[in-house]
Amino acid sequence: MWHCMLVFFHRFTTVAAVVTGFVSVRLWYKSAQVSSDPFMGGVESGEESTAQGQWIAAILCDSMEVARLNRKAALMTAWSVGIGAAATILGTF
């Protein structure tokens, strides 16, 4: 009876580690794809100070988005590693 439960939990944690690993990969990829567009598809104003302000605002906004995605990816990676460690321990029995 105990052996069947251990096998079930080992398989469950293995699948959970794989799923959370793929979710974290997707989040890391999305964070790497963020790019700055200070003119939002429009035309540059031509005034240097306005253009610089638009670049700074776009970079700050995109940096916050990258940080948000990186935080989610790091948490998901931590979960994946923890679940994978539990699967490894369960697999030794």
Secondary structure as UniProt FT lines:
FT   HELIX           2..32
FT   TURN            38..41
FT   HELIX           48..91
//
